[in-house]
């Protein structure tokens, strides 16, 4: 599956759960995840979207580690099945967070 298709599914899934999922563009600070998912009750995670089977580059891995060090969840999603797993890990069933 293409990265763009997975990204659209993530954005739709976040919206269905009452959140927003803006694109993260950070000039001068390369390697940040593609999306920030923000939900009610101050639940926030970062999402790196990849085409099926693709992996993050070394700089992206370093940024993910940095964000995790600050206590944030960072997900690398390269298939549709990982979307529901992300929500379950965040503490909600597949249809809520």
C-alpha positions as CSV (number, residue, x, y, z in Angstrom):
1,X,0.0,0.0,0.0
2,X,1.2,3.5,-0.8
3,X,2.2,5.9,2.0
4,X,-0.4,8.4,0.9
5,X,-3.2,5.8,1.1
6,X,-2.1,4.7,4.6
7,X,-1.8,8.3,5.7
8,X,-5.4,9.1,4.6
9,X,-6.7,6.1,6.5
10,X,-4.9,7.2,9.7
11,X,-6.3,10.8,9.4
12,X,-9.8,9.4,8.9
13,X,-9.5,7.0,11.8
14,X,-8.3,9.8,14.1
15,X,-11.2,12.0,13.1
16,X,-13.7,9.2,13.7
17,X,-12.4,9.0,17.3
18,X,-12.8,12.7,17.9
19,X,-9.3,13.8,17.3
20,X,-7.3,15.8,14.8
21,X,-4.3,14.7,12.9
22,X,-2.4,17.6,11.4
23,X,0.6,17.2,9.1
24,X,3.8,18.1,11.0
25,X,6.1,20.3,9.0
26,X,9.1,21.6,10.9
27,X,11.5,23.7,8.8
28,X,15.0,23.4,10.1
29,X,14.3,20.4,12.2
30,X,14.4,17.4,9.8
31,X,13.3,13.9,10.6
32,X,10.1,14.6,12.6
33,X,7.2,12.2,12.2
34,X,4.6,12.9,9.5
35,X,1.6,13.5,11.7
36,X,0.6,14.5,15.2
37,X,-2.6,12.9,16.5
38,X,-4.3,15.0,19.2
39,X,-7.3,13.6,21.1
40,X,-9.5,14.9,23.9
41,X,-8.1,14.6,27.5
42,X,-4.6,15.7,26.3
43,X,-3.8,12.4,24.5
44,X,-1.1,13.0,21.9
45,X,1.0,10.7,19.8
46,X,3.3,11.1,16.8
47,X,2.9,9.0,13.7
48,X,5.5,8.2,11.1
49,X,3.8,6.9,7.9
50,X,5.7,4.6,5.6
51,X,4.8,2.7,2.4
52,X,4.3,-1.1,3.1
53,X,7.6,-2.7,4.1
54,X,9.5,0.6,4.3
55,X,11.5,1.6,7.4
56,X,12.4,5.0,9.0
57,X,15.7,6.6,8.0
58,X,18.4,6.9,10.7
59,X,17.6,10.6,11.4
60,X,13.9,9.7,11.7
61,X,14.8,7.0,14.2
62,X,16.8,9.6,16.2
63,X,13.8,12.0,16.3
64,X,11.5,9.2,17.4
65,X,13.9,8.3,20.2
66,X,14.1,11.9,21.2
67,X,10.3,12.2,21.4
68,X,10.0,9.0,23.3
69,X,12.6,10.3,25.8
70,X,10.2,13.2,26.4
71,X,7.4,10.7,27.2
72,X,5.5,10.7,23.9
73,X,4.3,7.7,22.0
74,X,5.7,7.4,18.5
75,X,4.2,5.0,16.0
76,X,5.6,3.8,12.7
77,X,2.7,2.6,10.6
78,X,3.2,0.9,7.2
79,X,-0.1,-1.1,7.0
80,X,-3.7,-0.6,7.7
81,X,-3.8,-3.3,10.5
82,X,-1.4,-1.2,12.6
83,X,-3.9,1.6,12.9
84,X,-6.3,-0.2,15.2
85,X,-3.3,-1.6,17.2
86,X,-2.1,2.0,17.7
87,X,-5.5,3.0,19.2
88,X,-5.6,-0.1,21.4
89,X,-2.1,0.6,22.8
90,X,-3.2,4.2,23.5
91,X,-5.8,2.8,25.9
92,X,-8.9,2.6,23.8
93,X,-10.7,0.0,21.8
94,X,-10.6,0.2,18.1
95,X,-13.5,2.7,17.9
96,X,-12.4,5.0,20.7
97,X,-9.4,6.5,22.4
